[in-house]
Amino acid sequence: MKARRKFTRDFKLSVLRELEGGKSAAQVCRENEVHQAMLSKWKREYGDNPQEAFKGSGNVCKLEAQIAQQERLIGQLYMENKLLKKAMSVLEIRAAEQRKRTEPGCHI
């Protein structure tokens, strides 16, 4: 089963602009991979009230975007932490080798 596609307000407006620009509805639907019934619905919604058309739930998108941003930050911090731990272990090994070489009685 296919996942439902979600279209942004900007996408819907750009599709309607193409339609107003003189392209046929069939051509606009084909180029944007949108069903003609969906295009008719968008056209009707926009015609009824252009200011309120395609508002959506607004806050949900903002919260999802914020969560995604925080998850990316967590991933980045995890990778940085891993890198620093690896660098720390390498430096500890080098320091131990350096101490061994500088100890009195050690001839290499």
MOWOHU-V402898 format. One record per helix or strand of 3 or more residues. SS is the DSSP state (hx for helix, st for strand). FROM is the first residue (numbers start at 1). TO is the last residue. If there is no record, write none. Layout:
# MOWOHU-V402898
ss: {SS:SS}
from: {FROM:FROM}
to: {TO:TO}
This chain:
# MOWOHU-V402898
ss: {hx:hx:hx:hx}
from: {9:25:36:59}
to: {20:32:48:102}
